[in-house]
Amino acid sequence: MSKPPLPHDFQRPVPSFTVTSDTVREGETLSPLQVYAEGNVSPQLSWSGFPDGTKSFAVTCFDPDAPTGSGWWHWVLFDLPADLTELPEGAGSGVFPGLPEGAVHGRNDYGTKDFGGAAPPPGHGPHRYAFTVHALGVEKLGLGSDTSAAAISGTLGFHALARATVVAVYENA
């Protein structure tokens, strides 16, 4: 059986840029800090090489392997200013340290407006967690924090100039 696609696979193709992390590494297992029941702390992310004309950024985390038929949104953050190129660890958790004024946390699939860590069902196998930075051609999405994650994702696809993704894994054996 093939792996479920990421949401961006259904959106129009756009160029890529670079996202790096001190916390999350491509193809590696998430730290306990990024697990819902253990730490629930958003990872550090940095990005560069995005296109000229970028007016804002958004950050998402999506698990396409969740047994829901539509995946699971762990993090939806948008209206980040174009001069921001890094989020510190924990920026999406609790009191949101390091987030610029005006940043909006959309509702994740836990029903909260923050980062919700990995929590795959026991024995379901490894899940992928796609942390994506979206470079956008608009300063503000014009959406509220109660907008569904799926609607925010669609809007991001429409306004994306480029995107960068790092995918980590986690399994609850």
LUMKETOR-356762 format. One record per residue (C-alpha): residue number from 1; residue in one letter; x, y, z. Coordinates in pm, 1 decimal. Layout:
BEGIN
+-----+---+----------+----------+----------+
:   k : r :       xx :       yy :       zz :
+-----+---+----------+----------+----------+
: NUM : a :        X :        Y :        Z :
...
+-----+---+----------+----------+----------+
This chain:
BEGIN
+-----+---+----------+----------+----------+
:   k : r :       xx :       yy :       zz :
+-----+---+----------+----------+----------+
:   1 : m :      0.0 :      0.0 :      0.0 :
:   2 : s :    136.2 :    343.7 :    -88.8 :
:   3 : k :    178.8 :    619.4 :    166.1 :
:   4 : p :    -94.2 :    885.2 :    181.7 :
:   5 : p :      5.8 :   1211.4 :     11.1 :
:   6 : l :     79.1 :   1538.3 :    184.5 :
:   7 : p :   -176.3 :   1820.3 :    140.8 :
:   8 : h :     65.3 :   2011.1 :    -87.6 :
:   9 : d :     58.4 :   1720.3 :   -331.7 :
:  10 : f :   -292.4 :   1836.4 :   -429.4 :
:  11 : q :   -197.7 :   2201.6 :   -468.5 :
:  12 : r :    -37.6 :   2373.7 :   -762.7 :
:  13 : p :    337.2 :   2312.5 :   -779.6 :
:  14 : v :    559.4 :   2590.0 :   -646.1 :
:  15 : p :    936.8 :   2615.7 :   -600.8 :
:  16 : s :   1105.6 :   2497.2 :   -285.4 :
:  17 : f :   1338.8 :   2674.9 :    -46.9 :
:  18 : t :   1532.1 :   2558.2 :    259.5 :
:  19 : v :   1398.0 :   2477.2 :    604.8 :
:  20 : t :   1628.3 :   2349.2 :    879.0 :
:  21 : s :   1579.9 :   2263.5 :   1243.4 :
:  22 : d :   1789.5 :   2205.9 :   1552.3 :
:  23 : t :   1505.2 :   1984.0 :   1674.0 :
:  24 : v :   1355.6 :   1794.7 :   1377.5 :
:  25 : r :   1559.7 :   1609.7 :   1114.4 :
:  26 : e :   1445.3 :   1470.1 :    780.8 :
:  27 : g :   1344.9 :   1105.0 :    815.7 :
:  28 : e :   1445.8 :   1082.4 :   1181.5 :
:  29 : t :   1228.7 :   1008.4 :   1485.2 :
:  30 : l :   1073.4 :   1301.4 :   1668.0 :
:  31 : s :   1211.1 :   1384.3 :   2009.9 :
:  32 : p :    987.8 :   1314.4 :   2311.3 :
:  33 : l :    949.8 :   1693.0 :   2333.7 :
:  34 : q :    741.8 :   1686.6 :   2013.2 :
:  35 : v :    514.8 :   1406.1 :   2143.9 :
:  36 : y :    172.3 :   1508.3 :   2273.8 :
:  37 : a :    178.3 :   1316.9 :   2603.6 :
:  38 : e :    545.0 :   1380.8 :   2678.3 :
:  39 : g :    646.5 :   1736.3 :   2591.0 :
:  40 : n :    408.6 :   1888.1 :   2336.7 :
:  41 : v :    669.6 :   2148.2 :   2240.6 :
:  42 : s :    689.8 :   2287.5 :   1887.8 :
:  43 : p :   1031.1 :   2244.8 :   1721.7 :
:  44 : q :   1281.3 :   2513.5 :   1632.0 :
:  45 : l :   1260.3 :   2598.7 :   1260.0 :
:  46 : s :   1475.1 :   2826.7 :   1039.0 :
:  47 : w :   1428.1 :   2903.3 :    670.1 :
:  48 : s :   1616.0 :   3071.2 :    387.5 :
:  49 : g :   1622.6 :   3097.2 :     10.0 :
:  50 : f :   1256.4 :   3193.8 :    -25.4 :
:  51 : p :   1158.4 :   3400.5 :   -328.6 :
:  52 : d :   1168.7 :   3775.9 :   -362.9 :
:  53 : g :    817.2 :   3907.4 :   -327.4 :
:  54 : t :    743.4 :   3697.2 :    -17.6 :
:  55 : k :    508.4 :   3906.4 :    196.4 :
:  56 : s :    445.1 :   3664.1 :    484.2 :
:  57 : f :    494.6 :   3307.6 :    603.9 :
:  58 : a :    284.7 :   3030.4 :    749.5 :
:  59 : v :    395.8 :   2716.1 :    930.7 :
:  60 : t :    202.8 :   2390.5 :    940.7 :
:  61 : c :    251.6 :   2038.5 :   1072.4 :
:  62 : f :     45.7 :   1759.3 :    918.4 :
:  63 : d :     29.4 :   1383.4 :    975.3 :
:  64 : p :    -98.5 :   1218.6 :    654.7 :
:  65 : d :    -87.3 :    873.7 :    816.4 :
:  66 : a :   -350.7 :    938.8 :   1084.4 :
:  67 : p :   -636.8 :    688.9 :   1055.4 :
:  68 : t :   -899.9 :    954.4 :    989.0 :
:  69 : g :   -936.8 :    945.4 :    610.9 :
:  70 : s :   -813.4 :   1304.9 :    600.1 :
:  71 : g :   -493.8 :   1308.9 :    805.8 :
:  72 : w :   -437.3 :   1516.9 :   1117.0 :
:  73 : w :   -336.7 :   1883.5 :   1147.5 :
:  74 : h :    -99.5 :   1932.6 :   1441.3 :
:  75 : w :     -6.0 :   2296.0 :   1383.0 :
:  76 : v :   -143.9 :   2583.4 :   1177.4 :
:  77 : l :     31.2 :   2918.6 :   1221.2 :
:  78 : f :     -0.1 :   3208.4 :    977.3 :
:  79 : d :     38.1 :   3584.3 :    921.8 :
:  80 : l :    406.6 :   3569.8 :   1013.0 :
:  81 : p :    594.0 :   3875.8 :    877.9 :
:  82 : a :    824.4 :   3843.6 :    576.9 :
:  83 : d :   1133.1 :   3945.5 :    777.5 :
:  84 : l :   1091.9 :   3650.1 :   1015.8 :
:  85 : t :   1322.6 :   3359.5 :    931.3 :
:  86 : e :   1315.8 :   3150.5 :   1248.5 :
:  87 : l :   1083.3 :   3021.6 :   1518.0 :
:  88 : p :   1241.5 :   2917.6 :   1847.2 :
:  89 : e :   1156.9 :   2585.8 :   2006.9 :
:  90 : g :    829.6 :   2621.3 :   2194.9 :
:  91 : a :    700.9 :   2916.8 :   1989.4 :
:  92 : g :    378.6 :   2726.2 :   1917.1 :
:  93 : s :    325.0 :   2609.2 :   2271.9 :
:  94 : g :    174.4 :   2767.0 :   2582.3 :
:  95 : v :    248.0 :   3138.2 :   2599.5 :
:  96 : f :    396.7 :   3144.1 :   2245.4 :
:  97 : p :    746.6 :   3275.9 :   2321.3 :
:  98 : g :    918.7 :   3424.6 :   2018.9 :
:  99 : l :    606.4 :   3478.2 :   1806.8 :
: 100 : p :    568.5 :   3822.3 :   1650.2 :
: 101 : e :    263.3 :   4031.6 :   1722.9 :
: 102 : g :    -14.4 :   3961.9 :   1474.4 :
: 103 : a :     74.7 :   3594.5 :   1422.5 :
: 104 : v :   -238.5 :   3378.4 :   1416.6 :
: 105 : h :   -268.6 :   3022.9 :   1542.7 :
: 106 : g :   -542.0 :   2836.3 :   1362.3 :
: 107 : r :   -732.8 :   2555.5 :   1528.0 :
: 108 : n :   -553.5 :   2221.8 :   1497.4 :
: 109 : d :   -732.1 :   1886.3 :   1491.7 :
: 110 : y :   -703.4 :   1859.6 :   1869.8 :
: 111 : g :   -935.4 :   2162.7 :   1876.9 :
: 112 : t :   -669.8 :   2390.8 :   2025.9 :
: 113 : k :   -488.9 :   2692.5 :   1884.7 :
: 114 : d :   -128.9 :   2585.4 :   1936.3 :
: 115 : f :    112.7 :   2307.6 :   1845.2 :
: 116 : g :    -19.4 :   1961.1 :   1931.5 :
: 117 : g :    247.5 :   1694.7 :   1935.4 :
: 118 : a :    258.9 :   1350.1 :   1780.0 :
: 119 : a :      7.9 :   1097.0 :   1915.5 :
: 120 : p :    -41.2 :    808.4 :   1672.8 :
: 121 : p :   -257.2 :    520.7 :   1793.7 :
: 122 : p :    -54.9 :    243.1 :   1961.7 :
: 123 : g :     47.9 :    -24.5 :   1715.2 :
: 124 : h :    -59.5 :    177.6 :   1409.0 :
: 125 : g :    292.8 :    192.2 :   1271.6 :
: 126 : p :    515.8 :    488.0 :   1195.4 :
: 127 : h :    352.0 :    819.4 :   1112.0 :
: 128 : r :    509.2 :   1103.4 :    913.1 :
: 129 : y :    501.1 :   1458.4 :   1047.3 :
: 130 : a :    546.8 :   1717.7 :    773.6 :
: 131 : f :    663.3 :   2053.3 :    909.1 :
: 132 : t :    614.4 :   2301.1 :    625.0 :
: 133 : v :    701.8 :   2668.0 :    591.9 :
: 134 : h :    491.3 :   2841.9 :    327.1 :
: 135 : a :    623.7 :   3161.7 :    161.8 :
: 136 : l :    317.0 :   3366.5 :     69.3 :
: 137 : g :    244.2 :   3649.0 :   -171.8 :
: 138 : v :      8.4 :   3826.7 :     71.5 :
: 139 : e :     79.7 :   3998.3 :    404.1 :
: 140 : k :   -233.0 :   3858.9 :    570.8 :
: 141 : l :   -449.9 :   3559.8 :    482.3 :
: 142 : g :   -765.0 :   3736.0 :    600.5 :
: 143 : l :   -868.9 :   3428.8 :    801.5 :
: 144 : g :   -955.1 :   3396.2 :   1167.8 :
: 145 : s :   -817.0 :   3155.5 :   1422.4 :
: 146 : d :  -1140.1 :   2950.3 :   1415.4 :
: 147 : t :  -1110.5 :   2876.0 :   1042.4 :
: 148 : s :  -1070.3 :   2503.0 :    983.9 :
: 149 : a :   -719.9 :   2375.1 :    919.4 :
: 150 : a :   -834.6 :   2232.2 :    584.0 :
: 151 : a :   -965.6 :   2573.6 :    472.8 :
: 152 : i :   -643.8 :   2741.3 :    587.4 :
: 153 : s :   -441.8 :   2481.4 :    394.6 :
: 154 : g :   -641.5 :   2551.3 :     79.2 :
: 155 : t :   -586.1 :   2923.9 :    118.9 :
: 156 : l :   -214.0 :   2865.0 :    171.9 :
: 157 : g :   -203.3 :   2666.3 :   -151.5 :
: 158 : f :   -364.4 :   2950.4 :   -340.6 :
: 159 : h :   -123.9 :   3217.5 :   -204.8 :
: 160 : a :    196.9 :   3010.3 :   -189.8 :
: 161 : l :    499.5 :   3139.6 :   -379.5 :
: 162 : a :    714.4 :   2852.8 :   -247.6 :
: 163 : r :    722.1 :   2599.6 :     33.0 :
: 164 : a :    982.9 :   2405.2 :    229.0 :
: 165 : t :    916.4 :   2085.6 :    421.9 :
: 166 : v :   1102.9 :   1863.6 :    663.4 :
: 167 : v :    937.4 :   1529.5 :    744.4 :
: 168 : a :   1012.0 :   1342.2 :   1066.2 :
: 169 : v :    853.5 :   1021.1 :   1193.0 :
: 170 : y :    711.5 :    884.4 :   1516.9 :
: 171 : e :    561.7 :    552.1 :   1615.3 :
: 172 : n :    371.1 :    461.5 :   1929.6 :
: 173 : a :    461.6 :     91.2 :   1950.5 :
+-----+---+----------+----------+----------+
